[in-house]
Each structure stands twice: as C-alpha cells, then as structure tokens.
Amino acid sequence: MWTRTRVTEVLDIEYPIIQGPFGGGYSTSALAAAVSNAGGLGSFGAVNFTPEAIQRTVRDIAERTSRPFAMNLWVPIVGQDDAVVPDEALARALGRLRPYFQQLGVPEPRRAGDPVPRFEDQVEALLEARPPVFSFVMGVPDVAILRAARARNIKTLGTATTVEEAVALEEAGVDVITASGSDAGGHRGSFLRPVEASLVGTMSLVPQLASAVSTPLLAAGGISDGRGIAAALALGAEGVQIGTAFLASNEAGAPEVHKKLLGTPEARTTRLTRVFSGRLARGIENGFMLTMGQHLDDVLPYPAQNALTQPLRRAAAAAGRADLLALWAGQSAALARRMPAADVFRTLVEETDAVLHEPRLRSRAVALASPSGCND
Ligand SMILES: Cc1cc2nc3c(=O)[nH]c(=O)nc-3n(C[C@H](O)[C@H](O)[C@H](O)COP(=O)(O)O)c2cc1C
C-alpha cells in the first residue's frame, strides 16, 4: 500500500502527504490543522515570527488538531543573512523602488527593516512549545539543537537541494529529508553551494538522493496531483511535500489576487527571481519581476531587500495589484485547484489510488477527480 512508508511511520501520520510550510504570512493555523486532520502533516512557516508568536501558534494549531503537525524555521546562512548593507547601496535600492512607493502611496522606509528575530531565540521557543515536528530549510541546525529536539520527542525534517546537502542532513541525524527540486514554489533552500549551482529539478534530484542516503525522503517541487505523487514514489521518495497546490486552498493565507491566478494559464510561466527578497525564489512572472530583473545591481541581499519590499507587497495585496506582488508558485501552479484544504487532500489521495491501481486511467482519473468549476 502506498500509504504506509517509513515517512508515515516516523511522523505518525496516515498518508505520506505533507503540506509544505509557507513563510511570510501565507501559512495559517486553519490550513495546517485541516491537513493534519485529513491524515497528512500540516505545516506552519514561522521564519519571521518572534519567540512569543511561535509559542502562540503552536498552541493555536494544537487546539485545532490532536494529530502531528510541523513548525518550520529558516536556518541562518552565516556570511549572507548577517551582511551589513552600506548606505549607498540602500540609497540606490530605494531609488529604484521609489516609483512603486509613489504609485501605491506607501511611505519609503528609512532603513532596511527592523532586526529579524534571532534563530537561537526562535528555536528555544519552538523546543519549549514542543510541536510534534520541527522542519527547517537553508541549512543544518547545530547538533545541540537537533539533540534537544530528539530529547523532547520532536521529529526533525530538513531540506536538501543537492546530494551533498542530503548527506550533511543525514550525517546530522535528521529524521526525514525533503528533496526540494528547483520546480518548487517559493525560496530555494540551497546552503552548501551557490544557489545557481544547486538548481536540480525534482525528477532528477529525488532518485539521486534516494541512492545517496538511507534517511526517508519526501519529494517536493512541482507535485500538484496524484500523477505527481505516484511518480515521486516511483523515483524513491516515501512521501511528498506539496506547497502550491495547498496555497490555492481556501484556508491558505495568500492574498486573494494571488490565489485567483493559481490554476489558470497565467500560472504556467514561473521564474526564479531575487527582486522581491534578495534571495532566489520561484513565482509567477509579473511586471515587477521583469522590470526589476533588469536592475539586479540595485537589489539588496536577503533579508534587506525583503524588508524594503515588504510594505510594497502589503499595499499591492490590499490594492489587488498582481503586477506588484510576489506571486510565489511552483512549476505545476497551473494545475492547482481552488477548494477547501481537506478536499484538496482527499482529491490527492483518490487520484494517487487511481493512478497506482490503474496507470492507463491516470489522465481520466485526474479529470474525474477535478471539481466542477475548477478554474483551468
Ligand atoms: C509562498 C510559499 C512560501 C514558502 N515558504 C517556505 C518556508 O518558509 N519554509 C520552507 O521550508 N519551505 C517554504 N516553501 C516551500 C514549500 O514548503 C514546498 O516545499 C514547496 O512549495 C513545494 O513545491 P511546490 O510549490 O511546487 O508544491 C514555500 C513555498 C511557497 C509557495
């Protein structure tokens, strides 16, 4: 049975389907709990959360589900995340963004954002709150952190974009590794080599990781229906982590204008870009991405660029301006369906059953499982 794997065993879930965490306000407790209640693993991205907000959120999700769920953090990349931005660079970046601030009537920030919460403080709060699973991206946490998680019976889930990163995560003793292919929506999690040298598609990445490590693997990136899940299992994954298909669900925290684009032909064109946050991430192509992409010298590194564009992105969301928003999405975004998260989940399970039991019916099975009124 495809539903019983080492991933379901280790994470104590019914189906090997994980809802990928979303940082930046796209996660909600309702979404994480809906997926966990459906028998998968719901996740919550808390990258910019204060320690107090992390504890509050863990309590909130635990009140909505008695099943396992994951809290997710970004491991800081030393030498990148802590780089000081010179005044001239800040002035140039602000100058480049000025027309957008003026268009949206947003006051220009005077500096590159408030200090972000310290990872060590976030982890301490997370460990104290004891979510059933601690997932992370952008690196390998300190051995002492992983040991402390284990001592509290918190399972750990790390993210690899290359074979070397998977080996590093395995050597550190994480319980499950997500193989994040470059098809995936949102930020690339590469941490050992430059991200440009770490762009491996899901179809190529998963079998190479399956050959290199013995830790159970999740496949992530471009998986939006039962065909993708069945393929990931065939490649050697023991589960999947799905982001964009859940980002389109009713409970997700994405702005309405963003959700409306998922599942449409416009969502077929995605690009990797640094212009929103300073770090490479995949989203649906739009005007801001294309225009700012011509001025990469005026884009600050993460997290400074992220802080500078945050008020713009907020105002763009409120004004329904898809041309100015970060429309994070993976390469299968056009297959996403707008439904309650529990229905997305049930549909994924039914489609996978159909594909695995009768491969010749796979296209028909997926068509049958699509709701009437889906926006494709
Ligand atoms: C809006 C958005 C935000 C994301 N934020 C995070 C994050 O904070 N931490 C993380 O580990 N993964 C993050 N991801 C990656 C997802 O959890 C998941 O691995 C990825 O979306 C899978 O690819 P797919 O979108 O093609 O399904 C994000 C993805 C999106 C679309």
The ligand as an SDF file (V2000), in Angstrom:
LIG
                    3D

 31 33  0  0  0  0  0  0  0  0999 V2000
    4.5070   31.0090   -0.6680 C   0  0  0  0  0  0  0  0  0  0  0  0
    5.4970   29.9550   -0.3010 C   0  0  0  0  0  0  0  0  0  0  0  0
    6.2380   30.0910    0.8740 C   0  0  0  0  0  0  0  0  0  0  0  0
    7.1390   29.0970    1.2610 C   0  0  0  0  0  0  0  0  0  0  0  0
    7.8270   29.2260    2.4460 N   0  0  0  0  0  0  0  0  0  0  0  0
    8.6030   28.2170    2.8900 C   0  0  0  0  0  0  0  0  0  0  0  0
    9.2350   28.3020    4.1610 C   0  0  0  0  0  0  0  0  0  0  0  0
    9.1380   29.2970    4.8890 O   0  0  0  0  0  0  0  0  0  0  0  0
    9.9660   27.2250    4.5710 N   0  0  0  0  0  0  0  0  0  0  0  0
   10.1130   26.0830    3.7940 C   0  0  0  0  0  0  0  0  0  0  0  0
   10.7630   25.1390    4.2470 O   0  0  0  0  0  0  0  0  0  0  0  0
    9.5410   25.9980    2.5910 N   0  0  0  0  0  0  0  0  0  0  0  0
    8.7900   27.0240    2.1170 C   0  0  0  0  0  0  0  0  0  0  0  0
    8.1740   26.9210    0.8850 N   0  0  0  0  0  0  0  0  0  0  0  0
    8.3430   25.6760    0.1020 C   0  0  0  0  0  0  0  0  0  0  0  0
    7.1510   24.7410    0.3420 C   0  0  0  0  0  0  0  0  0  0  0  0
    7.0370   24.3720    1.6780 O   0  0  0  0  0  0  0  0  0  0  0  0
    7.2360   23.4700   -0.5350 C   0  0  0  0  0  0  0  0  0  0  0  0
    8.3830   22.7330   -0.2660 O   0  0  0  0  0  0  0  0  0  0  0  0
    7.2220   23.8280   -1.9990 C   0  0  0  0  0  0  0  0  0  0  0  0
    6.1910   24.7700   -2.2390 O   0  0  0  0  0  0  0  0  0  0  0  0
    6.9850   22.5810   -2.8500 C   0  0  0  0  0  0  0  0  0  0  0  0
    6.9130   22.8950   -4.2200 O   0  0  0  0  0  0  0  0  0  0  0  0
    5.5050   23.1910   -4.9730 P   0  0  0  0  0  0  0  0  0  0  0  0
    5.1440   24.5900   -4.6210 O   0  0  0  0  0  0  0  0  0  0  0  0
    5.8260   23.0490   -6.4120 O   0  0  0  0  0  0  0  0  0  0  0  0
    4.4930   22.1990   -4.4710 O   0  0  0  0  0  0  0  0  0  0  0  0
    7.3070   27.9340    0.4520 C   0  0  0  0  0  0  0  0  0  0  0  0
    6.5870   27.8150   -0.7440 C   0  0  0  0  0  0  0  0  0  0  0  0
    5.6970   28.8100   -1.1290 C   0  0  0  0  0  0  0  0  0  0  0  0
    4.9140   28.6170   -2.4030 C   0  0  0  0  0  0  0  0  0  0  0  0
  1  2  1  0
  2  3  1  0
  2 30  2  0
  3  4  2  0
  4  5  1  0
  4 28  1  0
  5  6  2  0
  6  7  1  0
  6 13  1  0
  7  8  2  0
  7  9  1  0
  9 10  1  0
 10 11  2  0
 10 12  1  0
 12 13  2  0
 13 14  1  0
 14 15  1  0
 14 28  1  0
 15 16  1  0
 16 17  1  0
 16 18  1  0
 18 19  1  0
 18 20  1  0
 20 21  1  0
 20 22  1  0
 22 23  1  0
 23 24  1  0
 24 25  2  0
 24 26  1  0
 24 27  1  0
 28 29  2  0
 29 30  1  0
 30 31  1  0
M  END
$$$$
